[in-house]
Amino acid sequence: MMYASWGVHVPTVRDKFALSPGMLSFALLAVAGSSIFAMLTTGS
């Protein structure tokens, strides 16, 4: 449910912060990468 609502708001966030498509992609990749890192470190 949260991912579905986030998907609707991506264009709004992009416009609010004036992000280019490349910067938006990098920001989304950074969020995914940091969550994977957090899961690896807290799992042990």
PDBQT receptor file of N, H, CA, C and O in Angstrom, charges set to zero:
ATOM      1  N   MET A   1       0.825  -1.196   0.000  1.00  0.00    +0.000 N 
ATOM      2  CA  MET A   1       0.000   0.000   0.000  1.00  0.00    +0.000 C 
ATOM      3  C   MET A   1       0.874   1.267   0.000  1.00  0.00    +0.000 C 
ATOM      4  O   MET A   1       0.582   2.232  -0.706  1.00  0.00    +0.000 OA
ATOM      5  N   MET A   2       1.933   1.246   0.791  1.00  0.00    +0.000 N 
ATOM      6  H   MET A   2       2.170   0.462   1.365  1.00  0.00    +0.000 HD
ATOM      7  CA  MET A   2       2.788   2.434   0.858  1.00  0.00    +0.000 C 
ATOM      8  C   MET A   2       3.537   2.658  -0.444  1.00  0.00    +0.000 C 
ATOM      9  O   MET A   2       3.704   3.799  -0.873  1.00  0.00    +0.000 OA
ATOM     10  N   TYR A   3       3.992   1.576  -1.080  1.00  0.00    +0.000 N 
ATOM     11  H   TYR A   3       3.856   0.648  -0.731  1.00  0.00    +0.000 HD
ATOM     12  CA  TYR A   3       4.709   1.719  -2.351  1.00  0.00    +0.000 C 
ATOM     13  C   TYR A   3       3.782   2.250  -3.436  1.00  0.00    +0.000 C 
ATOM     14  O   TYR A   3       4.202   3.041  -4.280  1.00  0.00    +0.000 OA
ATOM     15  N   ALA A   4       2.536   1.822  -3.418  1.00  0.00    +0.000 N 
ATOM     16  H   ALA A   4       2.195   1.179  -2.732  1.00  0.00    +0.000 HD
ATOM     17  CA  ALA A   4       1.579   2.307  -4.407  1.00  0.00    +0.000 C 
ATOM     18  C   ALA A   4       1.316   3.801  -4.225  1.00  0.00    +0.000 C 
ATOM     19  O   ALA A   4       1.231   4.539  -5.207  1.00  0.00    +0.000 OA
ATOM     20  N   SER A   5       1.190   4.239  -2.999  1.00  0.00    +0.000 N 
ATOM     21  H   SER A   5       1.259   3.639  -2.202  1.00  0.00    +0.000 HD
ATOM     22  CA  SER A   5       0.946   5.672  -2.775  1.00  0.00    +0.000 C 
ATOM     23  C   SER A   5       2.199   6.494  -3.077  1.00  0.00    +0.000 C 
ATOM     24  O   SER A   5       2.086   7.637  -3.519  1.00  0.00    +0.000 OA
ATOM     25  N   TRP A   6       3.393   5.933  -2.848  1.00  0.00    +0.000 N 
ATOM     26  H   TRP A   6       3.485   5.004  -2.489  1.00  0.00    +0.000 HD
ATOM     27  CA  TRP A   6       4.624   6.650  -3.172  1.00  0.00    +0.000 C 
ATOM     28  C   TRP A   6       4.750   6.839  -4.674  1.00  0.00    +0.000 C 
ATOM     29  O   TRP A   6       5.173   7.900  -5.134  1.00  0.00    +0.000 OA
ATOM     30  N   GLY A   7       4.389   5.829  -5.435  1.00  0.00    +0.000 N 
ATOM     31  H   GLY A   7       4.045   4.968  -5.062  1.00  0.00    +0.000 HD
ATOM     32  CA  GLY A   7       4.495   5.917  -6.891  1.00  0.00    +0.000 C 
ATOM     33  C   GLY A   7       3.683   7.048  -7.480  1.00  0.00    +0.000 C 
ATOM     34  O   GLY A   7       4.081   7.645  -8.480  1.00  0.00    +0.000 OA
ATOM     35  N   VAL A   8       2.564   7.346  -6.880  1.00  0.00    +0.000 N 
ATOM     36  H   VAL A   8       2.241   6.861  -6.067  1.00  0.00    +0.000 HD
ATOM     37  CA  VAL A   8       1.722   8.440  -7.346  1.00  0.00    +0.000 C 
ATOM     38  C   VAL A   8       2.377   9.793  -7.065  1.00  0.00    +0.000 C 
ATOM     39  O   VAL A   8       2.170  10.745  -7.817  1.00  0.00    +0.000 OA
ATOM     40  N   HIS A   9       3.159   9.886  -6.000  1.00  0.00    +0.000 N 
ATOM     41  H   HIS A   9       3.327   9.113  -5.390  1.00  0.00    +0.000 HD
ATOM     42  CA  HIS A   9       3.724  11.176  -5.580  1.00  0.00    +0.000 C 
ATOM     43  C   HIS A   9       5.119  11.462  -6.144  1.00  0.00    +0.000 C 
ATOM     44  O   HIS A   9       5.664  12.539  -5.904  1.00  0.00    +0.000 OA
ATOM     45  N   VAL A  10       5.695  10.534  -6.874  1.00  0.00    +0.000 N 
ATOM     46  H   VAL A  10       5.252   9.659  -7.068  1.00  0.00    +0.000 HD
ATOM     47  CA  VAL A  10       7.040  10.748  -7.424  1.00  0.00    +0.000 C 
ATOM     48  C   VAL A  10       7.097  11.989  -8.329  1.00  0.00    +0.000 C 
ATOM     49  O   VAL A  10       8.025  12.785  -8.181  1.00  0.00    +0.000 OA
ATOM     50  N   PRO A  11       6.152  12.192  -9.256  1.00  0.00    +0.000 N 
ATOM     51  CA  PRO A  11       6.221  13.415 -10.076  1.00  0.00    +0.000 C 
ATOM     52  C   PRO A  11       6.092  14.703  -9.255  1.00  0.00    +0.000 C 
ATOM     53  O   PRO A  11       6.696  15.721  -9.593  1.00  0.00    +0.000 OA
ATOM     54  N   THR A  12       5.314  14.653  -8.194  1.00  0.00    +0.000 N 
ATOM     55  H   THR A  12       4.824  13.826  -7.920  1.00  0.00    +0.000 HD
ATOM     56  CA  THR A  12       5.158  15.834  -7.336  1.00  0.00    +0.000 C 
ATOM     57  C   THR A  12       6.465  16.168  -6.630  1.00  0.00    +0.000 C 
ATOM     58  O   THR A  12       6.860  17.332  -6.565  1.00  0.00    +0.000 OA
ATOM     59  N   VAL A  13       7.135  15.151  -6.103  1.00  0.00    +0.000 N 
ATOM     60  H   VAL A  13       6.814  14.205  -6.156  1.00  0.00    +0.000 HD
ATOM     61  CA  VAL A  13       8.423  15.355  -5.430  1.00  0.00    +0.000 C 
ATOM     62  C   VAL A  13       9.462  15.844  -6.428  1.00  0.00    +0.000 C 
ATOM     63  O   VAL A  13      10.250  16.740  -6.123  1.00  0.00    +0.000 OA
ATOM     64  N   ARG A  14       9.465  15.255  -7.626  1.00  0.00    +0.000 N 
ATOM     65  H   ARG A  14       8.825  14.528  -7.875  1.00  0.00    +0.000 HD
ATOM     66  CA  ARG A  14      10.413  15.672  -8.667  1.00  0.00    +0.000 C 
ATOM     67  C   ARG A  14      10.230  17.150  -9.003  1.00  0.00    +0.000 C 
ATOM     68  O   ARG A  14      11.208  17.889  -9.120  1.00  0.00    +0.000 OA
ATOM     69  N   ASP A  15       8.989  17.576  -9.156  1.00  0.00    +0.000 N 
ATOM     70  H   ASP A  15       8.195  16.975  -9.061  1.00  0.00    +0.000 HD
ATOM     71  CA  ASP A  15       8.729  18.974  -9.491  1.00  0.00    +0.000 C 
ATOM     72  C   ASP A  15       9.028  19.911  -8.321  1.00  0.00    +0.000 C 
ATOM     73  O   ASP A  15       9.536  21.013  -8.527  1.00  0.00    +0.000 OA
ATOM     74  N   LYS A  16       8.718  19.484  -7.101  1.00  0.00    +0.000 N 
ATOM     75  H   LYS A  16       8.305  18.588  -6.934  1.00  0.00    +0.000 HD
ATOM     76  CA  LYS A  16       8.939  20.334  -5.929  1.00  0.00    +0.000 C 
ATOM     77  C   LYS A  16      10.420  20.643  -5.723  1.00  0.00    +0.000 C 
ATOM     78  O   LYS A  16      10.782  21.766  -5.372  1.00  0.00    +0.000 OA
ATOM     79  N   PHE A  17      11.276  19.637  -5.943  1.00  0.00    +0.000 N 
ATOM     80  H   PHE A  17      10.982  18.725  -6.228  1.00  0.00    +0.000 HD
ATOM     81  CA  PHE A  17      12.711  19.825  -5.733  1.00  0.00    +0.000 C 
ATOM     82  C   PHE A  17      13.466  20.088  -7.029  1.00  0.00    +0.000 C 
ATOM     83  O   PHE A  17      14.695  20.152  -7.022  1.00  0.00    +0.000 OA
ATOM     84  N   ALA A  18      12.759  20.238  -8.129  1.00  0.00    +0.000 N 
ATOM     85  H   ALA A  18      11.760  20.186  -8.135  1.00  0.00    +0.000 HD
ATOM     86  CA  ALA A  18      13.328  20.535  -9.453  1.00  0.00    +0.000 C 
ATOM     87  C   ALA A  18      14.438  19.541  -9.809  1.00  0.00    +0.000 C 
ATOM     88  O   ALA A  18      15.538  19.936 -10.193  1.00  0.00    +0.000 OA
ATOM     89  N   LEU A  19      14.134  18.252  -9.678  1.00  0.00    +0.000 N 
ATOM     90  H   LEU A  19      13.240  17.930  -9.367  1.00  0.00    +0.000 HD
ATOM     91  CA  LEU A  19      15.107  17.210  -9.971  1.00  0.00    +0.000 C 
ATOM     92  C   LEU A  19      15.032  16.813 -11.437  1.00  0.00    +0.000 C 
ATOM     93  O   LEU A  19      13.947  16.717 -12.010  1.00  0.00    +0.000 OA
ATOM     94  N   SER A  20      16.171  16.589 -12.028  1.00  0.00    +0.000 N 
ATOM     95  H   SER A  20      17.052  16.667 -11.562  1.00  0.00    +0.000 HD
ATOM     96  CA  SER A  20      16.219  16.050 -13.380  1.00  0.00    +0.000 C 
ATOM     97  C   SER A  20      15.920  14.549 -13.288  1.00  0.00    +0.000 C 
ATOM     98  O   SER A  20      15.994  13.971 -12.204  1.00  0.00    +0.000 OA
ATOM     99  N   PRO A  21      15.590  13.929 -14.398  1.00  0.00    +0.000 N 
ATOM    100  CA  PRO A  21      15.336  12.478 -14.345  1.00  0.00    +0.000 C 
ATOM    101  C   PRO A  21      16.534  11.682 -13.828  1.00  0.00    +0.000 C 
ATOM    102  O   PRO A  21      16.358  10.684 -13.128  1.00  0.00    +0.000 OA
ATOM    103  N   GLY A  22      17.740  12.110 -14.163  1.00  0.00    +0.000 N 
ATOM    104  H   GLY A  22      17.884  12.920 -14.732  1.00  0.00    +0.000 HD
ATOM    105  CA  GLY A  22      18.931  11.426 -13.674  1.00  0.00    +0.000 C 
ATOM    106  C   GLY A  22      19.109  11.564 -12.168  1.00  0.00    +0.000 C 
ATOM    107  O   GLY A  22      19.441  10.592 -11.491  1.00  0.00    +0.000 OA
ATOM    108  N   MET A  23      18.894  12.751 -11.647  1.00  0.00    +0.000 N 
ATOM    109  H   MET A  23      18.624  13.541 -12.197  1.00  0.00    +0.000 HD
ATOM    110  CA  MET A  23      19.029  12.973 -10.210  1.00  0.00    +0.000 C 
ATOM    111  C   MET A  23      17.934  12.246  -9.437  1.00  0.00    +0.000 C 
ATOM    112  O   MET A  23      18.179  11.735  -8.344  1.00  0.00    +0.000 OA
ATOM    113  N   LEU A  24      16.737  12.199  -9.995  1.00  0.00    +0.000 N 
ATOM    114  H   LEU A  24      16.538  12.615 -10.882  1.00  0.00    +0.000 HD
ATOM    115  CA  LEU A  24      15.658  11.461  -9.350  1.00  0.00    +0.000 C 
ATOM    116  C   LEU A  24      15.988   9.974  -9.305  1.00  0.00    +0.000 C 
ATOM    117  O   LEU A  24      15.753   9.314  -8.293  1.00  0.00    +0.000 OA
ATOM    118  N   SER A  25      16.525   9.452 -10.387  1.00  0.00    +0.000 N 
ATOM    119  H   SER A  25      16.716   9.988 -11.210  1.00  0.00    +0.000 HD
ATOM    120  CA  SER A  25      16.927   8.040 -10.416  1.00  0.00    +0.000 C 
ATOM    121  C   SER A  25      18.016   7.761  -9.394  1.00  0.00    +0.000 C 
ATOM    122  O   SER A  25      17.976   6.744  -8.702  1.00  0.00    +0.000 OA
ATOM    123  N   PHE A  26      18.982   8.654  -9.297  1.00  0.00    +0.000 N 
ATOM    124  H   PHE A  26      19.014   9.481  -9.859  1.00  0.00    +0.000 HD
ATOM    125  CA  PHE A  26      20.048   8.483  -8.317  1.00  0.00    +0.000 C 
ATOM    126  C   PHE A  26      19.508   8.529  -6.896  1.00  0.00    +0.000 C 
ATOM    127  O   PHE A  26      19.940   7.748  -6.048  1.00  0.00    +0.000 OA
ATOM    128  N   ALA A  27      18.573   9.427  -6.621  1.00  0.00    +0.000 N 
ATOM    129  H   ALA A  27      18.222  10.061  -7.310  1.00  0.00    +0.000 HD
ATOM    130  CA  ALA A  27      17.987   9.526  -5.283  1.00  0.00    +0.000 C 
ATOM    131  C   ALA A  27      17.230   8.244  -4.925  1.00  0.00    +0.000 C 
ATOM    132  O   ALA A  27      17.333   7.757  -3.799  1.00  0.00    +0.000 OA
ATOM    133  N   LEU A  28      16.474   7.699  -5.872  1.00  0.00    +0.000 N 
ATOM    134  H   LEU A  28      16.389   8.094  -6.787  1.00  0.00    +0.000 HD
ATOM    135  CA  LEU A  28      15.748   6.462  -5.611  1.00  0.00    +0.000 C 
ATOM    136  C   LEU A  28      16.709   5.297  -5.424  1.00  0.00    +0.000 C 
ATOM    137  O   LEU A  28      16.468   4.424  -4.590  1.00  0.00    +0.000 OA
ATOM    138  N   LEU A  29      17.788   5.272  -6.186  1.00  0.00    +0.000 N 
ATOM    139  H   LEU A  29      17.984   5.981  -6.863  1.00  0.00    +0.000 HD
ATOM    140  CA  LEU A  29      18.796   4.229  -6.039  1.00  0.00    +0.000 C 
ATOM    141  C   LEU A  29      19.498   4.340  -4.686  1.00  0.00    +0.000 C 
ATOM    142  O   LEU A  29      19.795   3.324  -4.058  1.00  0.00    +0.000 OA
ATOM    143  N   ALA A  30      19.762   5.557  -4.238  1.00  0.00    +0.000 N 
ATOM    144  H   ALA A  30      19.521   6.382  -4.748  1.00  0.00    +0.000 HD
ATOM    145  CA  ALA A  30      20.406   5.763  -2.943  1.00  0.00    +0.000 C 
ATOM    146  C   ALA A  30      19.514   5.274  -1.802  1.00  0.00    +0.000 C 
ATOM    147  O   ALA A  30      20.009   4.697  -0.834  1.00  0.00    +0.000 OA
ATOM    148  N   VAL A  31      18.224   5.498  -1.907  1.00  0.00    +0.000 N 
ATOM    149  H   VAL A  31      17.822   5.967  -2.693  1.00  0.00    +0.000 HD
ATOM    150  CA  VAL A  31      17.295   5.022  -0.877  1.00  0.00    +0.000 C 
ATOM    151  C   VAL A  31      17.293   3.496  -0.844  1.00  0.00    +0.000 C 
ATOM    152  O   VAL A  31      17.339   2.899   0.232  1.00  0.00    +0.000 OA
ATOM    153  N   ALA A  32      17.241   2.869  -2.005  1.00  0.00    +0.000 N 
ATOM    154  H   ALA A  32      17.203   3.354  -2.878  1.00  0.00    +0.000 HD
ATOM    155  CA  ALA A  32      17.240   1.404  -2.059  1.00  0.00    +0.000 C 
ATOM    156  C   ALA A  32      18.562   0.834  -1.554  1.00  0.00    +0.000 C 
ATOM    157  O   ALA A  32      18.573  -0.135  -0.795  1.00  0.00    +0.000 OA
ATOM    158  N   GLY A  33      19.665   1.429  -1.972  1.00  0.00    +0.000 N 
ATOM    159  H   GLY A  33      19.655   2.216  -2.589  1.00  0.00    +0.000 HD
ATOM    160  CA  GLY A  33      20.977   0.946  -1.537  1.00  0.00    +0.000 C 
ATOM    161  C   GLY A  33      21.194   1.091  -0.044  1.00  0.00    +0.000 C 
ATOM    162  O   GLY A  33      21.745   0.198   0.599  1.00  0.00    +0.000 OA
ATOM    163  N   SER A  34      20.766   2.205   0.502  1.00  0.00    +0.000 N 
ATOM    164  H   SER A  34      20.318   2.930  -0.021  1.00  0.00    +0.000 HD
ATOM    165  CA  SER A  34      20.953   2.408   1.935  1.00  0.00    +0.000 C 
ATOM    166  C   SER A  34      20.053   1.488   2.754  1.00  0.00    +0.000 C 
ATOM    167  O   SER A  34      20.427   1.084   3.855  1.00  0.00    +0.000 OA
ATOM    168  N   SER A  35      18.883   1.152   2.237  1.00  0.00    +0.000 N 
ATOM    169  H   SER A  35      18.580   1.480   1.342  1.00  0.00    +0.000 HD
ATOM    170  CA  SER A  35      18.030   0.223   2.975  1.00  0.00    +0.000 C 
ATOM    171  C   SER A  35      18.616  -1.183   2.957  1.00  0.00    +0.000 C 
ATOM    172  O   SER A  35      18.515  -1.906   3.948  1.00  0.00    +0.000 OA
ATOM    173  N   ILE A  36      19.227  -1.581   1.847  1.00  0.00    +0.000 N 
ATOM    174  H   ILE A  36      19.309  -0.994   1.042  1.00  0.00    +0.000 HD
ATOM    175  CA  ILE A  36      19.885  -2.887   1.794  1.00  0.00    +0.000 C 
ATOM    176  C   ILE A  36      21.064  -2.908   2.765  1.00  0.00    +0.000 C 
ATOM    177  O   ILE A  36      21.248  -3.886   3.489  1.00  0.00    +0.000 OA
ATOM    178  N   PHE A  37      21.856  -1.849   2.787  1.00  0.00    +0.000 N 
ATOM    179  H   PHE A  37      21.706  -1.055   2.198  1.00  0.00    +0.000 HD
ATOM    180  CA  PHE A  37      22.974  -1.767   3.730  1.00  0.00    +0.000 C 
ATOM    181  C   PHE A  37      22.488  -1.831   5.168  1.00  0.00    +0.000 C 
ATOM    182  O   PHE A  37      23.104  -2.499   5.998  1.00  0.00    +0.000 OA
ATOM    183  N   ALA A  38      21.397  -1.151   5.475  1.00  0.00    +0.000 N 
ATOM    184  H   ALA A  38      20.896  -0.608   4.801  1.00  0.00    +0.000 HD
ATOM    185  CA  ALA A  38      20.861  -1.163   6.844  1.00  0.00    +0.000 C 
ATOM    186  C   ALA A  38      20.382  -2.556   7.223  1.00  0.00    +0.000 C 
ATOM    187  O   ALA A  38      20.580  -2.988   8.359  1.00  0.00    +0.000 OA
ATOM    188  N   MET A  39      19.754  -3.267   6.289  1.00  0.00    +0.000 N 
ATOM    189  H   MET A  39      19.593  -2.916   5.367  1.00  0.00    +0.000 HD
ATOM    190  CA  MET A  39      19.301  -4.623   6.596  1.00  0.00    +0.000 C 
ATOM    191  C   MET A  39      20.477  -5.564   6.838  1.00  0.00    +0.000 C 
ATOM    192  O   MET A  39      20.406  -6.434   7.706  1.00  0.00    +0.000 OA
ATOM    193  N   LEU A  40      21.557  -5.395   6.079  1.00  0.00    +0.000 N 
ATOM    194  H   LEU A  40      21.615  -4.688   5.374  1.00  0.00    +0.000 HD
ATOM    195  CA  LEU A  40      22.726  -6.247   6.262  1.00  0.00    +0.000 C 
ATOM    196  C   LEU A  40      23.401  -6.007   7.602  1.00  0.00    +0.000 C 
ATOM    197  O   LEU A  40      23.840  -6.955   8.254  1.00  0.00    +0.000 OA
ATOM    198  N   THR A  41      23.487  -4.751   8.020  1.00  0.00    +0.000 N 
ATOM    199  H   THR A  41      23.130  -3.981   7.491  1.00  0.00    +0.000 HD
ATOM    200  CA  THR A  41      24.189  -4.441   9.260  1.00  0.00    +0.000 C 
ATOM    201  C   THR A  41      23.353  -4.771  10.503  1.00  0.00    +0.000 C 
ATOM    202  O   THR A  41      23.909  -5.163  11.529  1.00  0.00    +0.000 OA
ATOM    203  N   THR A  42      22.049  -4.618  10.424  1.00  0.00    +0.000 N 
ATOM    204  H   THR A  42      21.598  -4.299   9.591  1.00  0.00    +0.000 HD
ATOM    205  CA  THR A  42      21.222  -4.895  11.598  1.00  0.00    +0.000 C 
ATOM    206  C   THR A  42      20.876  -6.376  11.711  1.00  0.00    +0.000 C 
ATOM    207  O   THR A  42      20.492  -6.838  12.785  1.00  0.00    +0.000 OA
ATOM    208  N   GLY A  43      21.006  -7.121  10.622  1.00  0.00    +0.000 N 
ATOM    209  H   GLY A  43      21.318  -6.745   9.750  1.00  0.00    +0.000 HD
ATOM    210  CA  GLY A  43      20.695  -8.542  10.650  1.00  0.00    +0.000 C 
ATOM    211  C   GLY A  43      21.681  -9.351  11.474  1.00  0.00    +0.000 C 
ATOM    212  O   GLY A  43      21.319 -10.370  12.061  1.00  0.00    +0.000 OA
ATOM    213  N   SER A  44      22.905  -8.904  11.517  1.00  0.00    +0.000 N 
ATOM    214  H   SER A  44      23.199  -8.076  11.040  1.00  0.00    +0.000 HD
ATOM    215  CA  SER A  44      23.907  -9.668  12.278  1.00  0.00    +0.000 C 
ATOM    216  C   SER A  44      23.947  -9.150  13.693  1.00  0.00    +0.000 C 
ATOM    217  O   SER A  44      24.721  -9.648  14.511  1.00  0.00    +0.000 OA
TER     218      SER A  44
